[in-house]
Amino acid sequence: MDRNTRQSLIAAAVIFVGFALFAVSLPSIMRAAGEISPFAAGAVVVVFLFGFFAIFWLRGRSRRGPADDIDREGRS
């Protein structure tokens, strides 16, 4: 395993463990938000799910670099 692969693995593991710890407390957070409004409880879940995928998407974009974005859009 080279250095970049190891760093990516460690970063992904830290992000995943952080979200897993948040997911453990998610039901109690949802109950507290649900006392305010059922829509607030739904919003908590949406933010959690969106955040999980957005973090990994942003990390992937930052690792790719701007040169790959130009190539993917078909411009040179």
Short mmCIF file of the C-alpha atoms (twelve columns), coordinates in Angstrom:
data_MODEL
# 
_entry.id   MODEL 
# 
loop_
_atom_site.group_PDB 
_atom_site.id 
_atom_site.type_symbol 
_atom_site.label_atom_id 
_atom_site.label_alt_id 
_atom_site.label_comp_id 
_atom_site.label_asym_id 
_atom_site.label_seq_id 
_atom_site.Cartn_x 
_atom_site.Cartn_y 
_atom_site.Cartn_z 
_atom_site.pdbx_PDB_model_num 
ATOM 1  C CA . MET A 1  0.000   0.000  0.000   1 
ATOM 2  C CA . ASP A 2  1.531   3.295  -1.051  1 
ATOM 3  C CA . ARG A 3  1.360   6.509  0.924   1 
ATOM 4  C CA . ASN A 4  -1.535  8.125  -0.998  1 
ATOM 5  C CA . THR A 5  -3.670  5.020  -0.684  1 
ATOM 6  C CA . ARG A 6  -2.977  4.799  3.034   1 
ATOM 7  C CA . GLN A 7  -3.827  8.471  3.570   1 
ATOM 8  C CA . SER A 8  -7.068  8.100  1.616   1 
ATOM 9  C CA . LEU A 9  -7.986  5.032  3.642   1 
ATOM 10 C CA . ILE A 10 -7.303  6.796  6.933   1 
ATOM 11 C CA . ALA A 11 -9.274  9.905  5.888   1 
ATOM 12 C CA . ALA A 12 -12.233 7.818  4.722   1 
ATOM 13 C CA . ALA A 13 -12.156 5.795  7.947   1 
ATOM 14 C CA . VAL A 14 -12.122 8.923  10.107  1 
ATOM 15 C CA . ILE A 15 -15.027 10.436 8.163   1 
ATOM 16 C CA . PHE A 16 -16.968 7.170  8.300   1 
ATOM 17 C CA . VAL A 17 -16.411 6.731  12.060  1 
ATOM 18 C CA . GLY A 18 -17.482 10.342 12.658  1 
ATOM 19 C CA . PHE A 19 -20.703 9.823  10.754  1 
ATOM 20 C CA . ALA A 20 -21.255 6.456  12.461  1 
ATOM 21 C CA . LEU A 21 -21.019 8.116  15.878  1 
ATOM 22 C CA . PHE A 22 -23.464 10.767 14.709  1 
ATOM 23 C CA . ALA A 23 -25.782 8.037  13.379  1 
ATOM 24 C CA . VAL A 24 -25.841 6.379  16.810  1 
ATOM 25 C CA . SER A 25 -27.176 9.576  18.355  1 
ATOM 26 C CA . LEU A 26 -29.445 10.361 15.375  1 
ATOM 27 C CA . PRO A 27 -32.641 8.817  16.874  1 
ATOM 28 C CA . SER A 28 -32.464 10.974 20.001  1 
ATOM 29 C CA . ILE A 29 -31.691 14.055 17.890  1 
ATOM 30 C CA . MET A 30 -34.680 13.228 15.679  1 
ATOM 31 C CA . ARG A 31 -36.969 12.832 18.698  1 
ATOM 32 C CA . ALA A 32 -35.852 16.196 20.046  1 
ATOM 33 C CA . ALA A 33 -36.368 17.847 16.655  1 
ATOM 34 C CA . GLY A 34 -39.682 15.991 16.255  1 
ATOM 35 C CA . GLU A 35 -41.017 17.631 19.405  1 
ATOM 36 C CA . ILE A 36 -40.574 20.963 17.645  1 
ATOM 37 C CA . SER A 37 -41.941 19.799 14.301  1 
ATOM 38 C CA . PRO A 38 -42.129 16.564 12.310  1 
ATOM 39 C CA . PHE A 39 -40.613 18.448 9.394   1 
ATOM 40 C CA . ALA A 40 -37.619 19.367 11.572  1 
ATOM 41 C CA . ALA A 41 -37.022 15.673 12.288  1 
ATOM 42 C CA . GLY A 42 -37.150 14.950 8.574   1 
ATOM 43 C CA . ALA A 43 -34.764 17.810 7.893   1 
ATOM 44 C CA . VAL A 44 -32.263 16.325 10.355  1 
ATOM 45 C CA . VAL A 45 -32.247 13.068 8.393   1 
ATOM 46 C CA . VAL A 46 -31.934 14.852 5.058   1 
ATOM 47 C CA . VAL A 47 -28.996 16.911 6.327   1 
ATOM 48 C CA . PHE A 48 -27.332 13.765 7.698   1 
ATOM 49 C CA . LEU A 49 -27.704 11.821 4.435   1 
ATOM 50 C CA . PHE A 50 -26.742 14.750 2.237   1 
ATOM 51 C CA . GLY A 51 -23.725 15.501 4.427   1 
ATOM 52 C CA . PHE A 52 -22.496 11.911 4.271   1 
ATOM 53 C CA . PHE A 53 -22.434 11.835 0.483   1 
ATOM 54 C CA . ALA A 54 -21.349 15.467 0.074   1 
ATOM 55 C CA . ILE A 55 -18.229 14.952 2.202   1 
ATOM 56 C CA . PHE A 56 -17.043 12.026 0.083   1 
ATOM 57 C CA . TRP A 57 -17.989 13.813 -3.160  1 
ATOM 58 C CA . LEU A 58 -16.045 16.927 -2.163  1 
ATOM 59 C CA . ARG A 59 -13.088 14.828 -1.088  1 
ATOM 60 C CA . GLY A 60 -13.099 13.051 -4.443  1 
ATOM 61 C CA . ARG A 61 -13.235 16.356 -6.318  1 
ATOM 62 C CA . SER A 62 -10.353 17.776 -4.312  1 
ATOM 63 C CA . ARG A 63 -8.239  14.668 -4.953  1 
ATOM 64 C CA . ARG A 64 -8.968  14.765 -8.707  1 
ATOM 65 C CA . GLY A 65 -7.778  18.312 -9.251  1 
ATOM 66 C CA . PRO A 66 -8.797  21.003 -11.729 1 
ATOM 67 C CA . ALA A 67 -7.162  19.310 -14.771 1 
ATOM 68 C CA . ASP A 68 -9.558  16.360 -14.534 1 
ATOM 69 C CA . ASP A 69 -12.572 18.683 -14.373 1 
ATOM 70 C CA . ILE A 70 -11.548 20.285 -17.674 1 
ATOM 71 C CA . ASP A 71 -11.085 16.871 -19.318 1 
ATOM 72 C CA . ARG A 72 -14.455 15.615 -18.093 1 
ATOM 73 C CA . GLU A 73 -16.245 18.632 -19.573 1 
ATOM 74 C CA . GLY A 74 -14.778 17.905 -22.998 1 
ATOM 75 C CA . ARG A 75 -12.579 20.980 -23.205 1 
ATOM 76 C CA . SER A 76 -8.810  20.847 -23.527 1 
# 
